[in-house]
Structures are given as structure tokens and as C-alpha cells.
Amino acid sequence: MIGISYHAGGMANLTLREVVEILSAAGYDAIEMMCGPEAHVRSGEISEGLLREVKTLVEDHGLKVAVVNPFAGPGLYQRALEDQQKAVDHYALLQDVALALGAGGVNFLTGYGGDKGDVFAWKLLVEVLKPICRRAEGLGLTMNIHNHEATTIDTPEKVPLLIGHVGSPSLRLLLDITNFYHLGSDIGEVTHRMAPLAVHCHVKGVKGMYPYSTFLIPGEEEDELDFGAFAKALGETGYQRYVSVETFPHMRMEKARIAFDMMSAALRQLGLRP
């Protein structure tokens, strides 16, 4: 079975209780939990009591926490450039949150290091990821590279290169199919190639190709992303984890329902969901 999750940043303007109530009513399996200074789980207010409350709230609504996602902060490169130890400590906090909430791992954006050159950025990323990933290994968590346009890790070829340089089994891929697609990748081919490295996925609706692309709700009228091709390829690779819907707060309130209905129908048709 492929589970359907929701990136809670798409409802950052609502309370966490409101978000989980909407997701539960729509039929979602999980939530991708946000953690940051102004997120649903505020990084400056973490306590055992708070995390117990969050976990109970989620479970009481029949959901699980798929992964933890840093919210509205700089990428890893920018954090490490400012203070490498603080960057390590920041992701240690996110790992602790993931462990307490029963999530499988922590997502991260690499950020972009063009100001000092690509080689410098790569070397800094490798250096800071090694202690972060060692700690994740000890906790049984993964650190999930979020491929993204206009960051150091934007194209498929760079993912295994970074993983190889860091040399940790905990460093894996958050396969954002929309971000690969609107940079020109074929959906079926890139999914077959990247799924063995993936422990989580993102889907956004999209119209047009980068840099003229516009993100939409998955499954709404003008969405050009072929989710069926993505789901088929995931099924063929044996992927059985979560695919998160990624939307944005400005999108209409029906976004969670629109995306879930489209995705669940496509997955059921392929026998990938009851």
C-alpha cells in the first residue's frame, strides 16, 4: 500500500487541531509535520509534554506522522555557512521531534551556495551532513534530501553523488516528482531511477515548465502533472511509503480534499491502495 500524507505547511494559517480534523475527514493516512519558529510545532517551545500532546492529537484522529519538515527557515548550506555546529544542533532537535512523534525521518533542503561557488557548497554540505547523519543512524531515522529547483540538489544525478560522498545509510531522498518534472525529467524514468533511494515523496500540481511554472493543487483543473504515471512507476518499484500532498496557504480551502480524491482514485485503480 502507498499511503497519502499532507504537508502541513499548506495550512500554516490554521491551528494544528483544525488541520488534523480536515485531514482525518478527507481520509488521509498521515501528516507531514512542520517544525520551526512559527510552525505548528514551534522549535523554540519543544518539551516532552508538547510532543505527547501533538502525538495524541494526531493518533486520536486516525493519523500518523510521516516525517518532520523544517518550516520557513534557511537551507542546510546557509545554516552551516553561518555556524556549522548550530546547523548540526538544529537538525538534532528535529530528529528528537521526529523520534518522539513516531516519524520515520527528517526532510531538508540543501539550499544554494552559488555565492561562494558550487564546489565550496558541496564540500560544506558533505562536511555538515556527516555528523547529522551519524546521529540519525543511531536513532534509526533517515535524513531526506528534498530535491528542489534553485538549490544545490536540483537534478537526479546529484542525489546519489551526495549520498556517496556522505557515506551514510541514513541519507536518503525525499522524491519531489514535481520538482524533477518541471526541470525536464520524464516522470516514469526518473521515478524508476530514484525510487530505490526514496523514503518519502512530494506531489504538487503544476502548470508550465521552470522557470515559467506555476504550482497548483494536485488534481485541479489545470494541473499538468501526470500523477497516474508517477503512481504506476512507484508501484513497479515496490515503493510502499507515503506520498505527501504539497500545497500552499493561499490556495482554496478544498485543496486537501481535491488532492486526496484524485490521488486515492489513481492508487486504487492501480491496486496500490485498498
C-alpha positions, 0 to 999 in steps of 0.5 A, a space after each residue: 500500500 502507498 499511503 497519502 500524507 499532507 504537508 502541513 505547511 499548506 495550512 500554516 494559517 490554521 491551528 494544528 487541531 483544525 488541520 488534523 480534523 480536515 485531514 482525518 475527514 478527507 481520509 488521509 493516512 498521515 501528516 507531514 509535520 512542520 517544525 520551526 519558529 512559527 510552525 505548528 510545532 514551534 522549535 523554540 517551545 519543544 518539551 516532552 509534554 508538547 510532543 505527547 500532546 501533538 502525538 495524541 492529537 494526531 493518533 486520536 484522529 486516525 493519523 500518523 506522522 510521516 516525517 518532520 519538515 523544517 518550516 520557513 527557515 534557511 537551507 542546510 548550506 546557509 545554516 552551516 555557512 553561518 555556524 556549522 555546529 548550530 546547523 548540526 544542533 538544529 537538525 538534532 532537535 528535529 530528529 528528537 521531534 521526529 523520534 518522539 512523534 513516531 516519524 520515520 525521518 527528517 526532510 531538508 533542503 540543501 539550499 544554494 551556495 552559488 555565492 561562494 561557488 558550487 564546489 565550496 557548497 558541496 564540500 560544506 554540505 558533505 562536511 555538515 551532513 556527516 555528523 547529522 547523519 551519524 546521529 540519525 543512524 543511531 536513532 534509526 531515522 533517515 535524513 531526506 534530501 528534498 530535491 528542489 529547483 534553485 538549490 544545490 540538489 536540483 537534478 537526479 544525478 546529484 542525489 546519489 553523488 551526495 549520498 556517496 560522498 556522505 557515506 551514510 545509510 541514513 541519507 536518503 531522498 525525499 522524491 519531489 516528482 514535481 520538482 524533477 518534472 518541471 526541470 525536464 525529467 520524464 516522470 516514469 524514468 526518473 521515478 524508476 531511477 530514484 525510487 530505490 533511494 526514496 523514503 518519502 515523496 512530494 506531489 504538487 500540481 503544476 502548470 508550465 515548465 521552470 522557470 515559467 511554472 506555476 504550482 497548483 493543487 494536485 488534481 485541479 483543473 489545470 494541473 499538468 502533472 501526470 500523477 497516474 504515471 508517477 503512481 504506476 512507476 512507484 508501484 513497479 518499484 515496490 515503493 510502499 511509503 507515503 506520498 505527501 500532498 504539497 500545497 500552499 496557504 493561499 490556495 482554496 480551502 478544498 485543496 486537501 480534499 481535491 488532492 486526496 480524491 484524485 490521488 486515492 482514485 489513481 492508487 486504487 485503480 492501480 491496486 496500490 491502495 485498498 
